[in-house]
Amino acid sequence: MSTTTTGHALTLSDLITPHLPYLRRYARALTGAQQSGDTYAASTLEAILADPSCFEAQTLGGKVALFKVFHTLWGSSGQPVPEVEEGPRSRALQHLAALTPNTREALLLHTVESLSFGEIAEVMRIEPEEAGQLFQLARDEMQQSVTGKIMIIEDEAIIAMDLEGICTMMGHEVTGIARTRTSAVALGNKIKPDLILADIQLADNSSGIDAVADLLETMGDVPVIFITAFPERLLTGERHEPAFMIAKPYVPDQVISAISQAMFFASTDTLTS
């Protein structure tokens, strides 16, 4: 068992708890939904409780060890893609199923979870060189697969322009940029997007979460990527929470990865491939 600098032994809870929100974020992005992602995260914890020896925190560190247990379960379940009725969402998921195995995982682990290729190799039980190859292949495959309309809800002009530039570089169409809850609802009702990028705190002290809730009441199932400086506050697993999230400050690769993942779960019929 590991110890702290004061000499106290660390419990399993001490080693796991700081990394659990980020396991939820990763699992939700892989599965495209809070419920399915959180189910995998819960199964990971159950596996560790059943056999603590599978959690190699002493040699790998808490986060890598936790994600490694998750990947053992993920691989044993066949990395499932959810079944849906025929339609645009089904076609998007067919693109997802056609991707080279393990590429999405490598992309998310490196860009969103900030693991090195060596750490990814430990998590996925592969060589570091293969981890790097999977990451590059993921970027190539996913950026070429699905494009659509993206709405940006962001009150900081520089960040909004940066996000717009990333979206257009990827081949997506930006429907517009909203700075407040009211303008976001108006923009969304004018042009329905395939994906929403939303900051949490907006210009008039309104909430991006509330703006998105208003929009989804009329739009239905549209994927949302929330941008926040405090991601752990929306990764508790205790309430309805987002499936996709970017932490501020972000780097372009994190945005690219999140958009690529989320687009596979878009439900509108304007997606192109």
N, C-alpha and C positions, 0 to 999 in steps of 0.2 A: 504494500500500500504506500502511496506517495505521502510526503509530509509537506507542511507549509514552512515558511521561513522561521516561524515561531516554534516549530517542532511538533505541532499537532498533526495527527494522522488525518489525511483527507478521506472522506467517505465517497462511495459511488456517486451520491448526490452532488457532492462538491465538485467532482470531476466532470459530471454530465451537464448539470444545470446551466452553466454559462453558455454552452454550445447548443442547447436544445432549440432555442428560437431559430437558429440558423439551419438546423436539420429540418425543421418544419418548412422554412423558406425553400430549401432545396427540394424537399419531397413534393411540395405543392407545385413548384415549377415543373418538375418531371411529369406529374400526373395531370396538371392543369386545373386542379380544384383543391380547395381547403380540406374538404372531408376526406378525400382519398389520400392526400398527402399526410394529413395528421394521423390517419389510420396506419400508414407505414411507419411513421415516427413512433407511434405507440407500440407497434409490433417490435420495433428495434429495442425499446426499453424493456419489453417483456422478455426478449431473447437474452438481454444482458442480466436481468434478474434471475432468469432460469439457469444461466451459465456465465457467471462473472468472468471466467477465464477468457472468454471470447473478446472481452473489452481490454485491449492492450494499451491502456493509457500510460503505463510506466515507460514503455519503449517508444510509443508513437505520439504521445500527447493526447489530451482529451478529445479535441475536435476530430483529428484524423482517425483515432480509434473508434469514435462514435459513428462516423460516416462509413468506416470499414464494415462495421456490423450491419449497418443499413444496407450496404451494397451486397452483402452476402444474402440477405433476405430478398432484395430487389432482383438479383440474378436468379435465385432459386424459384421465384414466381414467374420467370420468363419475361420480365420487364413489360408488363401488360399495357396494352393500349385500350382505353375504355371503348365498349361497344355502344354505338349510337345508331339511330335510324338513318336511312339513306337521306342525303341532303348535303348542303355545303359543309356542315361540321364533319360529317362522315368523310367527305372528300379530303378535307384538311387532315384528318387523322390517318387517312390512307397515305398521304405524303409522309406523315410522321413515321408510320410503320415501315416505309420504304427506305428510311435513312440507314446508313451504315451503323450496325450495332455499337453501342457504347460511345458514340460521338457526342450526343446531347449531354450525356453525363460528364464527359471530359470538359466540354464547353462551359457548363454551369459551375463545375468545381473550380475551374481556373479563373473565370471572369467574375462570377458572382460571389463565390465563397473564398476566393483569393488563395487557393491552394497552389503550391508549386507543382511542377510536373512530377517531381519525386514523391510528393505527398499524394498526388492523384494515383501514382503507380501503386502505393501502399493500399490506398482505399479500394482500388479496382483490381488489385492483384495482377498487375501487368508491369512491364518494364517502363522506366521513365521516357525512353525514346518513343515507345508506342503511345504513351500518354500525349506527348507533343504532336504526334502524327494524327491522333484522333481529334485533338483540339483543332488543328488546322483544317482537317476534313470536315468537321462540323461547321466551321465558319463558311466554308465553300458551299456545302450542301444546303444549309438552312437559308442563307441569304438568297439563294437562287430558287427556292421552292415556292414561297407564298408572299405575295405583296397585296396591299390594300390601303384603306383610308385610315389615317390616324388623327385623332383630336388631341390637342395639348392643352392642359389646364395648368398654368404656371404664371405667377405674378411677377417674377424677376425676369426682366427683359433679356438679359444676357443668357441666362439659363434656357429660357424659351427659345431663343435663336439657336443656341447650341443643340437643343433637342430637335428642333426643326431641321437643322443641317444634317444630323445623324439619320433622321427618318428619310429624308429625300435622298441621301447618299445610298441608303439601302434599297431605294426604288419605290418607297411608299409615297402616297399622296397625303399631305397634311391639310386637313379640312379647315383649320384655323387655330388660333391661340386665344384662350379665354383667361382673364385675370381674376374674375370673381365668380361666385356661385351663380349669380343671376345671368351673367354673360355666358357661362358654360352651358346652362340649360337652354338658353336661346340658340347658341351655336349648334348644340346637339340636336335640337328639334328641327333645325334648318337642314343639316346634312348629317345623316346617320353614319357614324364611323364604324370601322371593323375593330378598332382598338382605341382605348383611352389611356393617355399618359397623364397622371394627375399628381400635383403637389398636394401636401396635406394642409398647409397654411396659406391662405390666399390674401390678396391685396387689402380687402376691406374687413379683414379678420374673420371672414367666413371660412368654412371648412371644405376642403376638396373632397373629403369623404361624404359630406352631405350633398355636394354637387353631383357626385357620382351616383349616390342613392336616388336623387331626383331623376337623373337621366335614365337609370336602369329600370325605373318604374314604367317608362314609356318605350324604351328600346328593347327590353328583354335581355337575353344572355349575350352581353358584349364583354370580352375580356378587358381587364383594367390593370395597369401597372402603376402602383403608388410610389411616389418619390418622397422620402422622409429622412431626416437626420436621426430619427429614433426608431429604427425598424423593429426593435425588440418589443415596442409597445403594441405592435399589430401582429405579433407572432406568439401570442400566449396560448392559442388553441382553446380559449374559454368562450368565444363568441364568434359571430360571423366576421371573418377576416379575409383579407385579399389573398389570392393565390400567387400573385406576382408582385415583387417589391424590389426597389432599388434604394440603396442607402446613399445619403449625401455625406460628403462629396463623392460623386461617382466619376468613373472614367468611361470613355466612349465604349470600350469593349463590354462593360457591364450593361449599358443601354442596348447595344446591339444584340447581346445574348438574350436579355429579357424580352425584347421585342420579337426576336426570332422564335423563342419558345411560345410566347403568348399567341402569336399569329396562327399557330397550328390549332389553337382551340377557339378561334373566332367562329362565330355562328352565322354570319351574314353571307349573302350570296354574291357579294361584290369582290370576293377574293379571286385572284388570278394566280396561275402557276406557269 
